[in-house]
């Protein structure tokens, strides 16, 4: 068994454990730095009433807390399923060096976790989206952006 297969087995085991404990859907994820697991997560959407508590987001939060950073550039993500659009966004913000996944998005859709509508929405214009996304308050908000642009003590990311 390769190093990568061993770590994927850990992510899959987390998906099983979370499902068995009725914490949420059958999804698990680990974050690895070097040869050490630095973050663990499984889906906890239904048990925490948090629609963002997907396995990848939970694992990213755990790894960032454990490493005291908001960037995971030296890390690898092992997830039991191809990341949904939200998790993919979180992964890109965390900037790991690689993502490994087991089940694919069609496998997830086949058991009731179909993200295709969200992928379609991302490609639709704002006017065509199912949930209205409307501009409001831009001039006031731009003032804060301009302050950020000139802030001397900001943390860049």
C-alpha positions in Angstrom: 0.0 0.0 0.0 1.4 3.4 -1.0 1.6 6.4 1.4 -1.2 8.0 -0.5 -3.4 5.0 -0.3 -2.8 4.7 3.5 -3.9 8.4 4.0 -6.9 7.9 1.7 -8.0 4.9 3.9 -7.9 7.3 6.9 -10.3 9.8 5.1 -12.6 6.9 4.1 -12.6 5.6 7.7 -13.7 9.1 8.8 -16.5 9.1 6.3 -17.7 5.7 7.8 -17.3 6.9 11.4 -19.2 10.1 10.8 -22.0 8.2 9.1 -22.2 5.6 11.8 -22.4 8.3 14.4 -25.2 10.0 12.5 -23.2 13.3 12.3 -23.9 13.8 8.6 -23.4 12.4 5.2 -20.8 9.8 4.3 -17.8 12.1 3.7 -14.4 12.2 5.4 -11.3 14.3 4.9 -7.8 14.6 6.3 -5.0 17.1 5.8 -1.5 15.9 5.7 1.8 17.8 6.1 4.9 15.7 5.4 3.9 12.4 6.9 1.7 13.7 9.7 -2.1 14.1 9.7 -2.6 17.7 10.9 -6.4 18.0 10.3 -9.3 15.7 10.3 -13.0 16.2 9.4 -16.1 14.4 8.5 -19.4 15.8 7.4 -21.4 17.3 10.4 -24.0 19.2 8.5 -27.1 17.6 10.1 -25.6 17.1 13.6 -24.4 20.7 13.8 -27.2 22.4 11.8 -24.4 24.0 9.8 -24.6 23.8 6.0 -20.9 24.6 5.7 -19.8 21.7 8.0 -18.7 19.5 5.1 -15.7 17.2 5.6 -13.2 19.3 3.7 -14.2 22.5 5.5 -14.1 20.8 8.9 -10.7 19.3 8.1 -9.3 22.6 6.8 -10.5 24.4 9.9 -8.9 21.7 12.1 -5.6 21.8 10.2 -5.4 25.6 10.2 -6.1 25.7 14.0 -3.5 23.0 14.6 -0.8 24.7 12.4 -1.8 28.2 13.5 -2.1 29.4 9.9 -4.7 30.2 7.3 -2.6 28.8 4.4 -1.9 25.1 3.9 0.6 25.4 1.0 2.8 22.6 2.3 -0.2 20.2 2.8 -2.1 17.5 0.9 -5.9 17.0 1.1 -7.3 13.5 1.1 -11.1 13.4 0.8 -13.4 10.5 0.4 -15.3 12.3 -2.4 -14.6 14.8 -5.1 -15.1 18.2 -3.4 -18.4 20.1 -4.0 -18.2 23.7 -5.2 -18.1 25.2 -1.7 -15.4 22.8 -0.6 -13.4 23.4 -3.8 -13.5 27.1 -3.1 -12.3 26.6 0.5 -9.5 24.3 -0.8 -8.4 26.9 -3.3 -8.3 29.6 -0.5 -6.3 27.3 1.7 -3.8 26.6 -1.2 -2.7 23.0 -0.5 -0.3 21.5 -3.0 -2.5 18.6 -4.1 -6.0 17.1 -3.5 -6.7 13.4 -3.7 -10.3 12.1 -3.9 -12.0 8.7 -3.9 -15.6 8.8 -5.0 -16.5 11.2 -7.8 -19.3 13.7 -8.1 -21.5 11.3 -10.0 -21.1 8.7 -7.3 -22.3 11.4 -4.8 -25.2 12.3 -7.1 -26.2 8.7 -7.3 -26.9 8.6 -3.5 -28.7 11.9 -3.3 -25.8 14.4 -3.0 -26.2 16.1 -6.4 -24.2 19.4 -6.8 -24.9 19.8 -10.5 -27.4 22.7 -9.9 -24.7 24.6 -8.1 -22.2 24.1 -10.9 -24.9 25.3 -13.3 -25.6 28.3 -11.1 -21.9 29.3 -11.1 -22.0 29.5 -14.9 -25.3 31.4 -15.1 -25.4 35.2 -15.2 -26.5 36.9 -12.0 -29.9 37.7 -13.6 -30.5 34.0 -14.4 -29.7 32.5 -11.0 -32.4 30.6 -9.0 -31.6 32.7 -5.9 -31.7 36.5 -6.6 -28.2 38.1 -6.2 -28.8 41.8 -6.2 -26.3 44.7 -5.8 -26.9 47.1 -2.8 -24.7 49.6 -1.0 -21.7 49.5 -3.2 -20.6 53.1 -2.6 -20.5 52.7 1.1 -18.7 49.3 0.8 -16.1 50.7 -1.6 -15.0 53.1 1.1 -14.0 50.2 3.3 -12.2 48.5 0.4 -10.2 51.7 -0.2 -9.3 51.9 3.5 -8.1 48.3 3.2 -6.0 49.2 0.1 -4.1 51.8 2.1 -4.0 50.0 5.5 -0.4 49.7 6.6 -0.7 46.9 9.1 -2.9 44.4 7.1 -2.1 40.8 6.7 -1.9 40.0 3.0 -3.3 36.7 1.6 
